[in-house]
Amino acid sequence: MIKLILKTSFIILLCSVSFLAKAQIGFDYAQYDVGFAAGINQASSADVQTLKTTPSINLNFTYNQSPYINYVFNVEVGRLKGGSPNTSTQRQFENHFSAYSFRVQVQAGELIDYSQSAIANAFKNLYLSSGLGYINNNVVSRTDDVLLLEQGQVLPYEPKTNEIFIPVRLGYEFKFFNSYNQPSVKIDLGYQYNFIMGDNLDGYVAGAHNDAYSQFTIGFKFAIGGVTSYRKQIHY
């Protein structure tokens, strides 16, 4: 009986020490996140003279190789508009687009020691990201260039096109931790510039440069599982 009590006590003590050590370390994190975001867009390099701000939304799935190295897949829908009847060309367009992208995201916490500095700890969630994307353009409205019409010319255009783009993103991820010091909810603020490998975003094939559009987004991500450990403490 005494041996059984001692054996049981030893097992309970061992499990308690192991649990407390794990809870104090704060090295665990979830490998998978799902999230959504809303943004405002602007066709920042287009063949029109004025630009307008338009909305977009996206759903995303993230695989976290570490808390600070992330692989992000986005599915996005939105609108892009530009132009005005009060400009010299009177060009105007509206594009209802859908886009798919894959990005690799590296946060500063992967590269710096943030354990000894409050400033470094604040900057550990700053990130830079880039990858590859695919956009479906659906130009639902477009006006002809009046200056070219006066010369008997019309710019060619296709209302529906598909193009490759390169997203470049700078952002910050606010991490919120659960009772086990694991990042369970994240708020993502970012600015993204999308370099289009073509000139059909606005429906005008003109100018010396390809099109592009920029975005400011705010998003929410939620950890969904695959808990594993990291080499450094995450929460301070």
Disulfide bonds with the S-S distance in Angstrom:
none
